[in-house]
Protein backbone atom coordinates (compact mmCIF):
# COMPACT_ATOMS: atom_id res chain seq x y z
CA UNK A 1 0.00 0.00 0.00
CA UNK A 2 1.36 3.42 -0.90
CA UNK A 3 1.10 5.99 1.81
CA UNK A 4 1.35 9.73 1.63
CA UNK A 5 2.87 10.24 5.04
CA UNK A 6 4.40 7.34 6.91
CA UNK A 7 6.06 8.69 10.03
CA UNK A 8 4.14 7.90 13.18
CA UNK A 9 0.83 7.82 11.37
CA UNK A 10 0.20 5.58 8.42
CA UNK A 11 -2.06 7.39 6.02
CA UNK A 12 -3.24 6.65 2.56
CA UNK A 13 -4.49 10.06 1.48
CA UNK A 14 -5.34 8.79 -1.95
CA UNK A 15 -8.36 6.50 -1.83
CA UNK A 16 -8.22 3.45 -4.08
CA UNK A 17 -10.46 5.11 -6.65
CA UNK A 18 -8.21 8.20 -6.87
CA UNK A 19 -5.15 6.09 -7.60
CA UNK A 20 -6.85 3.99 -10.25
CA UNK A 21 -9.42 6.30 -11.83
CA UNK A 22 -8.63 8.91 -14.41
CA UNK A 23 -10.57 11.71 -12.71
CA UNK A 24 -11.27 11.86 -8.97
CA UNK A 25 -14.38 13.64 -7.76
CA UNK A 26 -14.26 16.95 -5.92
CA UNK A 27 -15.23 15.19 -2.70
CA UNK A 28 -12.36 12.70 -3.05
CA UNK A 29 -9.87 15.51 -3.63
CA UNK A 30 -11.17 17.47 -0.63
CA UNK A 31 -11.08 14.44 1.67
CA UNK A 32 -7.55 13.56 0.52
CA UNK A 33 -6.37 17.12 1.24
CA UNK A 34 -7.89 17.03 4.73
CA UNK A 35 -6.40 13.60 5.52
CA UNK A 36 -2.95 14.55 4.29
CA UNK A 37 -2.97 17.77 6.32
CA UNK A 38 -4.10 15.90 9.43
CA UNK A 39 -1.34 13.33 9.00
CA UNK A 40 1.27 15.99 8.30
CA UNK A 41 0.44 18.06 11.35
CA UNK A 42 0.31 15.01 13.63
CA UNK A 43 3.77 13.79 12.57
CA UNK A 44 6.63 14.71 14.87
CA UNK A 45 9.80 14.50 12.80
CA UNK A 46 9.34 13.36 9.22
CA UNK A 47 12.14 11.40 7.62
CA UNK A 48 13.65 12.45 4.30
CA UNK A 49 12.00 9.57 2.46
CA UNK A 50 8.64 10.57 3.90
CA UNK A 51 9.28 14.19 2.93
CA UNK A 52 9.92 13.16 -0.68
CA UNK A 53 6.71 11.15 -0.69
CA UNK A 54 4.91 14.10 0.92
CA UNK A 55 6.16 16.49 -1.77
CA UNK A 56 5.11 14.10 -4.51
CA UNK A 57 1.70 13.56 -2.93
CA UNK A 58 1.19 17.30 -2.41
CA UNK A 59 2.02 18.03 -6.03
CA UNK A 60 -0.43 15.35 -7.18
CA UNK A 61 -3.18 16.68 -4.91
CA UNK A 62 -2.51 20.24 -6.06
CA UNK A 63 -2.84 19.23 -9.69
CA UNK A 64 -6.08 17.34 -9.00
CA UNK A 65 -7.48 20.29 -7.04
CA UNK A 66 -6.63 22.65 -9.90
CA UNK A 67 -8.43 20.35 -12.34
CA UNK A 68 -11.53 20.05 -10.14
CA UNK A 69 -11.71 23.74 -9.20
CA UNK A 70 -10.77 25.36 -12.50
CA UNK A 71 -12.39 28.68 -11.60
CA UNK A 72 -10.18 29.26 -8.57
CA UNK A 73 -7.68 32.05 -9.14
CA UNK A 74 -5.98 31.31 -5.82
CA UNK A 75 -5.30 27.67 -6.70
CA UNK A 76 -3.73 28.77 -9.98
CA UNK A 77 -1.24 30.88 -8.00
CA UNK A 78 -0.08 28.00 -5.77
CA UNK A 79 2.95 26.37 -7.32
CA UNK A 80 4.13 22.76 -6.98
CA UNK A 81 6.85 22.08 -4.42
CA UNK A 82 10.45 21.21 -5.20
CA UNK A 83 12.13 18.10 -3.84
CA UNK A 84 13.97 20.10 -1.17
CA UNK A 85 10.75 21.34 0.49
CA UNK A 86 10.56 21.11 4.26
CA UNK A 87 7.69 19.62 6.23
CA UNK A 88 6.72 23.15 7.31
CA UNK A 89 6.49 24.34 3.71
CA UNK A 90 4.39 21.32 2.73
CA UNK A 91 2.05 22.05 5.66
CA UNK A 92 1.73 25.74 4.76
CA UNK A 93 1.01 25.10 1.09
CA UNK A 94 -1.40 22.29 1.93
CA UNK A 95 -3.21 24.60 4.35
CA UNK A 96 -3.52 27.18 1.58
CA UNK A 97 -4.98 24.58 -0.76
CA UNK A 98 -7.37 23.33 1.92
CA UNK A 99 -8.60 26.83 2.79
CA UNK A 100 -9.08 27.69 -0.89
CA UNK A 101 -10.94 24.46 -1.69
CA UNK A 102 -13.17 24.87 1.38
CA UNK A 103 -13.99 28.45 0.30
CA UNK A 104 -14.75 27.31 -3.25
CA UNK A 105 -17.11 24.61 -1.93
CA UNK A 106 -18.86 27.12 0.34
CA UNK A 107 -19.21 29.56 -2.56
CA UNK A 108 -20.69 26.88 -4.82
CA UNK A 109 -23.15 25.91 -2.07
CA UNK A 110 -24.23 29.55 -1.72
CA UNK A 111 -24.67 29.87 -5.48
CA UNK A 112 -26.82 26.74 -5.56
CA UNK A 113 -29.17 28.13 -2.88
N, C-alpha and C positions, 0 to 999 in steps of 0.2 A: 504494500500500500504506500503510495506517495503521500508525504505529509508536507504541509506548508511550513510549519514551525515545529521542530522536534527538539525541544530543550527539556523542560520539565513537564510540559504539556504536549501530548500527542494530538495533533489536530489535522484533519483533512479538510481544509477550507474549500476545496473543490469537490462538490458532490459528484457521485458517479456520472450522472447525466451531463454535468458540465465538462468533464474530461472526455467524454465519448460522443457528445452531440456537437453539431456544427455551431449552433447558436443557443446559448443559455438564455433563460428568461430573465426579465428584470428582477424578479423575486430571488432567483438563484444567485444573481450577481450581488444583490444587496445582502443576502444572508452570508455569502462567502466573505464579503468585506467585513461584516460585523464579527464573524468568527475569527478571521485572521487578526483583526485588531484586538479582540479579547485575548487571543493566544499570545500575541506579541507583548501586550502590556502585562500579562501575568508571568512572563518568562523573566528569570533573574539575570543570567549572564549568557546570552546566546553565543554559540560556538561559530567559528568562521564558516563551517560547512552549512550550518543552519542559516547564517546570514545570507549566503549565496542563494540558498533555496528561497529565503524570504524575499530577496530582491527579484528573483525570477517570478515568484508567485505574485508579488505586487505588480510587476510590469504586465503580467497576464491579466490580472484583475482590472488594472487601469484601462487596458485596451478593451476589455469586454464592457466595462462601464461606459467608455466613450462610444462604443457601438450601440449600446442600449439607450443611452441618454444623449443622442446626437444634438439636441438643441441646447445643451449646457455649455455656455461660454467658459465657465470656470473650469470644467473638466478638460476642455481643450487646452487650457493654459498649464495644466499640471503635466510635467514631463516625466518620462520613465527614469528610473534610477540606474546609476552606473554600478558596476560590480563592487566598487569600494565603499558603498553606502553603509552607514552605521545603523545600528538598531534604532537609535533615536530618530534618524532621518526617515527610516521606513515608517516608524510610528507617526511622525508628523505628517508625512505625505498621505498615509493611509487615513489618518483622521480628517484631512482635507477632503479626500475622496468621499469618505463616509458622510461628512457634513453636507457636501454638495449633493450627493445622491439622495439623502434624506430630505433636503430642501426641494429637490426636483419632484420627488414623490408627493410631498405635501402640496406643492403647487399644482400638480396634475390632479390631485384629489379635490382641491378647491375649484379648479376649472370644470371638473365633472359635476360639481354640485349645482 
